[in-house]
């Protein structure tokens, strides 16, 4: 998915003649913390709510142009670039530009998160297992084989570094919720299972079966 395909038509823009109070009112109305400033279809930069709060409400944006941030993504690049920028600059929207700095529009944070959920498989049904390991020990074929021995398949796999702990993690999305057998298999092969989600359905089913058995024995 390209950035230009995720542009929101509802995000307004500001002009240099707008005042601080007008910009703040628009941000409040549209529940964003930044807005793009545009002049003659050219992107001038992004103005932040926290910066505007430090100026007189009657001040025009033109006099604050040195405070504009130039962060933006190009229309024809992959949306993951916008996700990275969203995270790096703590944005509520990401401006999109074309050649020669033409303003194309802006992508809302919520739309990026939805698309990221689709791309990572987070929105798909199934369980999730997160392994912590040495990067040199990572082998997709081995992980896939262990999952398949339990009559399941990997539908999505993502690896990432946690800079705070200097740890390497592998997040595996499984095509079923009942993942206790898969978790046990990983542990048997001495994988460090850091987190797992999806057992609720399995545990509820076990509980129901147990309750039915107890009711039967009490008859």
KAZITA-V90099 format. One record per residue. N is the residue number from 0. SS is DSSP state (2 for helix, 1 for strand, 0 for the rest). Layout:
BEGIN
{{N | SS} {N | SS}}
END
This chain:
BEGIN
{{0 | 0} {1 | 1} {2 | 2} {3 | 2} {4 | 2} {5 | 2} {6 | 0} {7 | 1} {8 | 0} {9 | 0} {10 | 0} {11 | 0} {12 | 0} {13 | 1} {14 | 0} {15 | 0} {16 | 0} {17 | 0} {18 | 1} {19 | 2} {20 | 2} {21 | 2} {22 | 2} {23 | 2} {24 | 2} {25 | 2} {26 | 2} {27 | 2} {28 | 2} {29 | 2} {30 | 0} {31 | 0} {32 | 0} {33 | 1} {34 | 1} {35 | 1} {36 | 1} {37 | 1} {38 | 1} {39 | 0} {40 | 0} {41 | 1} {42 | 1} {43 | 1} {44 | 1} {45 | 1} {46 | 1} {47 | 1} {48 | 2} {49 | 2} {50 | 2} {51 | 2} {52 | 0} {53 | 0} {54 | 0} {55 | 0} {56 | 0} {57 | 0} {58 | 0} {59 | 1} {60 | 2} {61 | 2} {62 | 2} {63 | 2} {64 | 2} {65 | 2} {66 | 2} {67 | 0} {68 | 1} {69 | 0} {70 | 0} {71 | 0} {72 | 1} {73 | 1} {74 | 0} {75 | 0} {76 | 0} {77 | 1} {78 | 0} {79 | 2} {80 | 2} {81 | 2} {82 | 2} {83 | 2} {84 | 2} {85 | 2} {86 | 2} {87 | 2} {88 | 2} {89 | 0} {90 | 0} {91 | 0} {92 | 1} {93 | 1} {94 | 1} {95 | 1} {96 | 1} {97 | 0} {98 | 2} {99 | 2} {100 | 2} {101 | 1} {102 | 1} {103 | 1} {104 | 1} {105 | 1} {106 | 1} {107 | 1} {108 | 2} {109 | 2} {110 | 2} {111 | 2} {112 | 2} {113 | 2} {114 | 2} {115 | 2} {116 | 2} {117 | 2} {118 | 2} {119 | 2} {120 | 0} {121 | 0} {122 | 0} {123 | 0} {124 | 0} {125 | 0} {126 | 0} {127 | 1} {128 | 1} {129 | 1} {130 | 1} {131 | 1} {132 | 1} {133 | 0} {134 | 2} {135 | 2} {136 | 2} {137 | 0} {138 | 0} {139 | 2} {140 | 2} {141 | 2} {142 | 2} {143 | 2} {144 | 2} {145 | 2} {146 | 2} {147 | 2} {148 | 0} {149 | 0} {150 | 0} {151 | 0} {152 | 0} {153 | 1} {154 | 1} {155 | 1} {156 | 1} {157 | 1} {158 | 1} {159 | 1} {160 | 1} {161 | 1} {162 | 0} {163 | 0} {164 | 0} {165 | 0} {166 | 1} {167 | 1} {168 | 1} {169 | 1} {170 | 1} {171 | 1} {172 | 1} {173 | 1} {174 | 0} {175 | 0} {176 | 0} {177 | 0} {178 | 0} {179 | 2} {180 | 2} {181 | 2} {182 | 2} {183 | 2} {184 | 2} {185 | 2} {186 | 2} {187 | 2} {188 | 0} {189 | 0} {190 | 0} {191 | 1} {192 | 1} {193 | 1} {194 | 1} {195 | 1} {196 | 1} {197 | 0} {198 | 2} {199 | 2} {200 | 2} {201 | 2} {202 | 2} {203 | 2} {204 | 2} {205 | 2} {206 | 2} {207 | 2} {208 | 2} {209 | 2} {210 | 2} {211 | 2} {212 | 2} {213 | 2} {214 | 2} {215 | 2} {216 | 2} {217 | 0} {218 | 0}}
END
